[in-house]
Amino acid sequence: MMGKIKITQVRSAINRPKRQKATIEALGIKKLHNPVEHEATPQILGMVRKVSHLVTIEEL
């Protein structure tokens, strides 16, 4: 079974490419500093890797 991760946006998506904004939205992040939890699947980890400069990740 995959572990869980907590993803928190810490930098703004303003002036970022549309794909990065769409990735943030697809992860379910609505506001800065408002964490969301996901299973650590390869798909989620790939999405997080693409926006790693905008988010922090915590393993649960």
C-alpha positions in Angstrom: 0.0 0.0 0.0 1.2 3.5 -0.9 1.9 6.0 1.9 0.1 9.3 2.2 1.7 12.7 1.6 0.6 16.2 2.6 1.1 18.9 -0.1 1.1 22.6 0.8 1.4 25.4 -1.7 3.9 28.0 -0.4 4.5 30.1 -3.5 2.0 31.8 -5.8 1.1 30.4 -9.2 0.7 33.9 -10.6 2.9 34.5 -13.7 3.5 30.7 -14.1 2.7 28.7 -17.3 -0.8 27.4 -17.7 0.4 23.8 -17.3 1.7 24.5 -13.8 -1.5 26.3 -12.8 -3.5 23.4 -14.1 -1.3 20.9 -12.1 -1.8 22.9 -8.9 -5.6 22.9 -9.6 -5.6 19.1 -10.4 -3.9 18.4 -7.1 -6.8 20.0 -5.4 -4.9 23.0 -4.0 -7.2 26.0 -3.6 -5.2 28.5 -1.5 -1.7 29.2 -0.3 -0.8 27.4 3.0 -3.9 25.2 2.8 -2.6 21.5 2.8 -4.2 18.7 0.9 -3.6 14.9 1.4 -3.1 12.4 -1.4 -1.9 8.8 -1.7 1.8 8.8 -2.9 1.1 7.2 -6.3 3.5 7.6 -9.2 1.0 9.9 -10.9 0.7 12.2 -7.9 4.4 12.2 -7.3 5.0 13.2 -10.9 2.6 16.1 -10.6 4.3 17.2 -7.4 7.7 17.0 -9.1 6.5 19.4 -11.9 5.5 22.1 -9.4 8.1 21.3 -6.7 9.3 24.9 -6.7 5.8 26.0 -5.6 4.9 23.4 -3.0 6.3 21.6 0.1 5.7 17.9 0.7 5.4 16.0 4.0 5.1 12.3 4.4 2.5 11.1 6.8 
